[in-house]
Amino acid sequence: MTPAELADAVRAAHPAARGEAVRIVRAPGRVNLIGEHTDYNEGLVLPAAIDREVRIGFVPAGDGRVELVRSDTGERAAMMPDADRPPDGTWFDYVAGVALELRRAALVPGGLRGVVTSSLPMNAGLASSAAFELAVAWALLGERAADVDPLALARICQRAENEYVGVRCGLMDQFASACGVRGSALLLDCRSLDWRAVRLPPELALVVLHSGSSRSLGASEYNARRVECEAGVAAAARLDPAVRSLRDVGPELLAAAAGAMDEVVLRRCRHVVAENERVGAVVAALESGDLRALGALFAAGHASLRDLFEVSSPELDALVEIAIGVPGVVAARMTGAGFGGSTVNLVRPDAVGALRAAVAAGYTSRTGFLATVLEVDAAAGAGPLAGATG
């Protein structure tokens, strides 16, 4: 929706908003270049916020009540932010969880009447949930949100997803949505929380291929991978008590501890240990312009997620195989938590058309799904939509 369309939708959904100035906040999704399933292991990640986003148009409500309508389904839900609302497995859990964690952080959420719209495909591995959480936080805080450190706001939203929604995600998605830098990826150390922008090469386009197969990595599967990583930490810590997470485990220690791990746990750990090293190598390749190294590192990351962490899918594998067969596609791999969703591709601009054609020609006949090609740009983090009141 355009800002004007969203403002009209707010007034149509909430008659009390007629005649009121509609405020609009936005929060971007993200694509992760490298560093998958490393964030909750206190490792390194390299995401970029993208110009596909969640927007909330709203008017403040003096009664403290929060009422939102989804533009895609028309669903309406409401709550008092200080109410004791148990999770019910619906989309509104994200609103209630963020409101609860804001209160716990001594940031009192305000009331509002609003409409939610999104240009992010749902369940595509592009962090639509985190984008929704950040947009909700900005709407609930109003103008006060600008006074909150973006990283602190990301951690509040992560706690909402961990504790209220029940997905034990790491910080990467919320961080990228909160702290995005236009034209850059973000190198985050998930232990120290130090981060810096890494400029993306202007001679490469960032292309997302959505498989059309919705990401099916639910809370149970995601949490199972985390438990397996924790089992690996426990085995390594018996050899080196200084080990707190897989961030502390290098190849030599992992080899020494391998006999104390079952085969599944060892595979998970092998992925995380190598993936942390790949993040630093990708940053170096981006900064030096080594496109051949980028391609090899993306390929190794995808193979590891497919074979060791076992979170790829036939659809994602097909998209990667099609992409790397197109001249001008520099690098391709799955992105996000896995089990469906999307791939991320670094492509020479004059090859984007050929990539579209190759996907159209070969993907559906091979998988039965229809893929979507999304050219995206690295975008700024969450905040008010510039000039968007009406």
C-alpha positions in Angstrom: 0.0 0.0 0.0 1.1 3.5 -0.7 1.1 5.9 2.4 -2.2 7.5 1.1 -3.8 4.1 0.6 -2.7 3.0 4.1 -4.1 6.2 5.7 -7.4 5.6 3.9 -7.4 2.0 5.1 -6.9 3.1 8.7 -9.8 5.5 8.5 -12.0 2.9 6.9 -11.2 0.2 9.5 -11.4 2.6 12.5 -14.2 5.2 12.1 -12.9 7.1 15.2 -9.7 7.8 13.2 -11.5 9.9 10.6 -10.2 13.5 10.7 -7.1 12.3 12.6 -3.6 12.5 11.2 -2.4 8.9 10.4 1.2 8.0 11.4 3.1 5.3 9.5 6.0 3.3 10.7 8.0 0.7 8.7 10.4 -2.1 9.5 12.3 -4.0 6.8 12.8 -7.7 6.3 16.3 -9.0 5.8 18.3 -11.4 3.7 21.2 -13.1 5.2 24.3 -13.3 3.0 26.2 -15.8 5.2 26.1 -17.0 8.9 23.1 -19.3 9.2 22.2 -20.7 12.6 25.2 -19.1 14.1 23.5 -16.3 15.9 22.1 -18.4 18.7 25.5 -20.0 19.0 27.1 -16.6 19.8 28.7 -16.5 16.4 29.0 -14.1 13.4 26.3 -13.2 10.9 26.1 -11.0 7.8 22.5 -9.9 7.1 21.2 -6.9 5.1 17.9 -5.2 5.7 16.0 -5.1 2.4 13.5 -2.7 0.9 10.6 -5.1 1.4 8.9 -4.2 4.7 6.0 -4.2 7.1 4.1 -1.0 7.6 1.7 0.0 10.3 -0.6 3.0 9.8 -2.2 4.1 13.0 -3.6 6.9 15.1 -2.8 7.1 18.9 -5.6 6.0 21.2 -6.0 7.7 24.6 -7.8 4.8 26.1 -4.7 2.6 25.9 -6.3 -0.1 23.8 -4.3 -1.5 21.0 -6.4 -2.6 18.0 -5.0 -3.7 14.7 -6.4 -5.0 11.4 -4.5 -7.0 8.8 -4.9 -5.6 5.3 -4.3 -9.0 3.7 -7.0 -11.0 5.5 -9.1 -8.4 7.3 -8.5 -10.1 10.6 -9.0 -7.8 13.6 -7.5 -8.2 17.1 -7.3 -6.0 20.1 -5.9 -6.0 23.7 -5.1 -3.7 26.5 -1.3 -3.7 26.7 -1.3 -4.2 30.5 -3.7 -7.2 30.3 -2.6 -10.7 31.2 -3.1 -12.2 27.7 -1.8 -15.8 27.2 -0.4 -16.7 23.8 -3.0 -18.3 21.5 -0.9 -19.2 18.5 -2.2 -16.4 16.3 -0.5 -13.5 14.6 -1.5 -11.2 17.5 0.9 -13.0 19.8 3.7 -10.9 18.3 1.9 -7.7 19.3 1.2 -9.0 22.8 4.7 -10.3 23.2 6.3 -7.0 22.2 4.0 -5.0 24.4 4.9 -7.3 27.4 8.6 -6.9 26.8 8.4 -3.2 26.4 6.7 -3.0 29.8 9.4 -5.2 31.3 11.9 -2.7 29.9 10.1 0.2 31.6 8.9 1.4 28.2 5.2 1.9 28.6 3.3 1.1 25.3 0.6 3.5 24.2 -2.8 2.7 22.7 -3.5 2.9 19.0 -5.9 2.0 16.2 -4.1 0.8 13.1 -3.8 -1.3 10.0 -0.9 -3.6 9.1 0.3 -4.1 5.6 3.4 -5.8 4.2 5.4 -6.1 1.0 7.3 -9.1 2.4 6.2 -12.5 1.3 5.2 -14.5 4.4 7.2 -17.6 5.4 9.8 -16.8 2.8 12.8 -16.8 5.1 13.1 -13.0 4.9 12.3 -12.3 8.6 8.7 -11.1 8.2 8.1 -11.9 11.9 11.0 -9.8 13.1 9.9 -6.9 10.8 6.4 -7.1 12.2 7.8 -7.1 15.8 9.9 -4.0 15.1 7.1 -2.2 13.4 4.8 -3.0 16.4 7.5 -1.6 18.8 7.8 1.6 16.9 4.0 2.0 16.7 3.5 1.2 20.4 6.2 3.7 21.5 5.3 6.4 19.0 7.7 9.3 19.0 9.5 7.8 22.0 10.9 5.0 19.9 13.5 7.4 18.4 15.1 7.7 21.8 15.6 4.0 22.2 18.9 2.5 20.9 18.0 0.4 17.9 20.0 -2.6 19.1 18.2 -2.4 22.5 14.9 -2.4 20.7 16.0 -5.4 18.7 16.8 -7.3 21.8 13.3 -6.5 23.3 11.7 -7.9 20.2 13.9 -11.0 20.3 12.8 -11.6 23.8 9.2 -11.3 22.7 9.7 -14.1 20.2 11.7 -16.3 22.5 9.6 -16.0 25.6 6.1 -15.2 24.4 5.8 -16.7 20.9 8.1 -19.6 21.9 10.7 -19.6 19.0 14.2 -19.7 20.4 15.6 -17.5 17.6 18.9 -15.6 17.8 19.2 -11.9 17.5 20.0 -11.6 13.8 16.6 -11.0 12.3 15.5 -8.3 14.8 19.0 -6.7 14.6 19.0 -6.4 10.9 15.5 -5.0 10.8 16.3 -2.4 13.6 19.8 -1.4 12.5 19.9 -1.7 8.7 22.2 0.6 6.7 21.3 1.6 3.2 23.6 -0.1 0.6 25.4 -2.3 3.2 25.3 -5.6 4.9 25.8 -5.7 8.7 28.5 -7.8 10.3 27.3 -8.6 13.8 29.2 -10.4 16.5 26.3 -12.1 18.4 28.4 -12.5 21.6 29.8 -9.0 22.0 27.0 -7.3 20.0 29.7 -5.3 18.2 28.7 -4.6 14.6 29.7 -2.6 11.6 28.4 -1.9 8.1 30.0 -3.8 5.2 29.4 -1.9 1.9 28.0 -4.2 -0.8 29.7 -4.0 -4.2 27.8 -1.6 -6.4 28.6 -3.8 -9.4 26.4 -6.6 -8.1 22.6 -6.8 -7.7 21.0 -8.5 -4.7 18.4 -10.9 -5.9 16.1 -13.1 -3.8 14.5 -16.1 -5.3 11.4 -17.1 -3.3 10.8 -20.9 -3.9 7.0 -20.7 -3.6 7.3 -23.3 -0.9 6.6 -21.6 2.4 9.2 -22.0 5.1 8.0 -24.8 7.3 10.6 -24.6 10.0 8.3 -24.3 13.0 9.2 -23.7 16.6 9.7 -27.4 17.3 12.2 -28.0 14.4 14.0 -24.7 15.1 14.2 -25.4 18.8 15.4 -29.0 18.1 18.4 -27.6 16.1 19.2 -25.4 19.1 19.1 -28.3 21.5 21.4 -30.3 19.3 23.9 -27.4 19.2 23.7 -27.2 23.0 24.5 -30.9 23.3 27.6 -30.3 21.2 28.6 -27.5 23.6 28.2 -29.8 26.6 30.5 -32.4 25.0 33.2 -29.9 24.1 33.0 -28.3 27.6 33.9 -31.6 29.1 37.3 -31.3 27.4 37.6 -27.5 27.8 35.5 -25.9 30.7 36.0 -22.5 29.1 33.5 -23.4 26.3 30.2 -21.6 26.7 28.9 -21.9 23.1 29.9 -23.2 19.7 31.6 -19.8 19.2 34.3 -21.2 21.5 34.8 -24.4 19.5 37.4 -24.5 16.7 38.0 -27.4 14.3 40.7 -29.0 16.6 38.5 -29.1 19.7 35.5 -30.3 17.7 37.6 -33.2 16.3 38.7 -34.0 19.9 35.2 -34.0 21.2 33.6 -35.8 18.3 33.7 -39.2 20.0 31.5 -37.9 22.7 28.8 -36.7 20.3 26.2 -38.7 18.3 26.4 -38.4 14.6 23.6 -35.8 14.3 25.0 -33.5 16.9 28.4 -33.7 15.3 27.0 -32.7 11.9 25.3 -29.7 13.4 28.4 -28.6 15.2 30.6 -29.0 12.1 28.3 -26.7 10.2 28.3 -24.0 12.9 32.1 -24.1 13.4 32.8 -23.8 9.7 30.0 -21.2 9.1 31.6 -18.8 11.6 34.8 -19.0 9.6 32.9 -18.4 6.3 31.4 -15.2 7.6 34.8 -13.6 8.0 35.9 -14.9 4.7 32.9 -13.5 2.9 33.5 -10.0 4.5 37.1 -10.2 3.3 36.0 -11.2 -0.2 33.4 -8.4 -0.4 35.9 -5.8 0.7 38.6 -7.0 -1.7 36.2 -7.6 -4.6 37.1 -11.3 -4.9 34.1 -12.5 -6.7 35.4 -16.0 -7.3 35.9 -16.5 -3.5 32.3 -15.2 -2.9 30.9 -17.9 -5.2 32.9 -20.7 -3.5 32.0 -19.5 0.0 28.3 -19.3 -0.8 28.4 -22.7 -2.4 30.1 -24.2 0.7 27.6 -22.6 3.0 24.7 -24.0 1.1 26.2 -27.5 1.0 26.7 -27.3 4.7 23.2 -26.3 5.4 21.9 -29.0 3.1 24.1 -31.9 4.3 25.2 -31.1 7.8 22.5 -28.9 9.3 19.8 -30.5 7.1 17.6 -27.4 6.7 17.5 -27.1 2.9 14.8 -28.5 0.7 14.6 -29.8 -2.8 13.1 -26.5 -4.0 15.9 -24.5 -2.5 18.5 -26.9 -3.9 16.9 -26.6 -7.4 17.0 -22.8 -7.3 20.7 -22.7 -6.3 21.6 -25.2 -9.1 19.6 -23.2 -11.7 21.2 -19.9 -10.6 24.8 -21.1 -10.6 24.3 -22.3 -14.2 23.6 -18.8 -15.3 26.6 -16.7 -16.5 26.9 -13.6 -14.4 25.5 -15.1 -11.3 28.4 -14.7 -8.9 27.1 -16.5 -5.8 23.9 -18.4 -4.7 22.7 -20.2 -1.6 19.7 -20.7 0.6 19.0 -17.9 3.1 17.1 -17.9 6.4 16.3 -20.7 8.8 15.5 -23.2 6.1 12.9 -25.9 5.1 11.6 -23.8 2.3 11.7 -20.1 1.8 14.2 -18.3 -0.4 17.7 -18.2 -1.8 20.0 -15.2 -1.9 22.0 -14.4 -5.1 24.7 -11.9 -6.0 24.3 -11.2 -9.7 25.8 -8.9 -12.3 23.0 -6.5 -13.2 23.1 -7.4 -16.9 22.5 -11.1 -15.9 19.3 -10.6 -13.9 17.2 -11.1 -17.0 18.9 -14.3 -17.8 18.4 -15.5 -14.2 14.7 -14.7 -14.5 14.5 -16.7 -17.7 16.3 -19.7 -16.4 14.1 -19.9 -13.3 11.0 -19.6 -15.4 12.2 -22.2 -17.8 13.4 -24.8 -15.4 12.1 -24.4 -11.9 8.4 -25.2 -12.0 8.8 -28.3 -14.2 11.3 -29.6 -11.8 9.5 -28.9 -8.5 5.9 -28.1 -9.2 6.2 -24.7 -7.5 6.2 -21.2 -9.0 9.2 -19.1 -7.9 9.2 -15.4 -7.5 12.3 -13.3 -8.5 12.8 -10.3 -6.2 15.4 -7.6 -6.9 16.0 -6.0 -3.6 18.2 -3.2 -2.2 19.9 -3.0 1.1 17.8 -0.7 3.2 17.8 1.4 6.3 16.4 0.1 9.6 13.0 0.5 11.2 11.5 3.9 11.8 8.8 6.3 10.7 8.1 6.4 7.0 9.5 9.7 5.9 6.8 12.3 5.1 4.1 9.8 5.6 1.3 11.3 7.7 -2.1 12.1 6.3 
